[in-house]
């Protein structure tokens, strides 16, 4: 499947990695729910590092949508909230 | 629901909204391509804007660094003439500049990061726009409006996501540069108003004035000493050609003689005077 890291581009990630990524993602979600900014950052970094480690870059001209989209490096919890609220933050 | 799933759904929802508005799918292609070209221009302008901001910060850093170097020199000069109070003054001002400099350095790094990010975004978008253009022509040439629908949706969805991503990157870079511009503007004003100059060197560069004054009085002392020496020899005939005509003349003569003896000049001086004194 294709995963996008915002600000970095798309990566092919093997389907077998889904479970592992979901676990990290659940941890990330929990920090957002708890409003726990200090744990949010390290969990996001861990998730991004994992995706980068197992992913292969998608060829630049590919026009395929991503199955999963991750906030970019340095994103704050506030940024993620805005992304999820979709209140005009995503241009287009 | 998971964060990454939800974010991708938000992107998808946005795309679908645009697709729903389109009546003729092939019209979608041209309209979208137009938007892509506009966004590409926008992101390129964004790269240029960030670069301009970065250069401005760089210029300010250079100016402050020069001022800081000057204060450093002044502190050394002051110390060399025994004015620790002036040296302390100069170093205090220097440390004020240093904290400004380190703040500018942070800004510089941030802008550099944004510039790299945006350049990358621009290149990625460029690649997708190229490939969209090819696909668009193929679709228009090969399929009827009804047949084209699915393919158009695919291509459109793929590029919309990239556009959304690039749009976010531009927004982010704009926010950062706006903040930096405001700060850089404030600093430029401060520099233009002379406030930074005052910080560097006081209202009329008081440290330099003091050092110059001391330097001048040092020169005057030296000249006075020279004149006194000349006057002391006033009765002696003014036959010495070199003009600096004081006692050192004899020392020079002794050195010249040592040279003629063919001895190594380094070895000569310690031996020579003792031998001379002995006889």
Interface residues (C-beta under 8 A of the other chain):
Chain A: X3 X4 X6 X7 X8 X9 X21 X22 X25 X26 X28 X29 X32 X60 X61 X62 X63 X64 X65 X66 X67 X68 X69 X70 X71 X72 X80 X83 X84 X86 X89 X90 X91 X92
Chain B: X1 X2 X3 X4 X5 X6 X7 X8 X10 X11 X12 X13 X14 X15 X18 X117 X120 X121 X123 X124 X127 X128 X130 X131 X132 X135 X154 X155 X157 X158 X159 X160 X161 X163 X164 X165 X167 X168 X169 X170 X171 X172
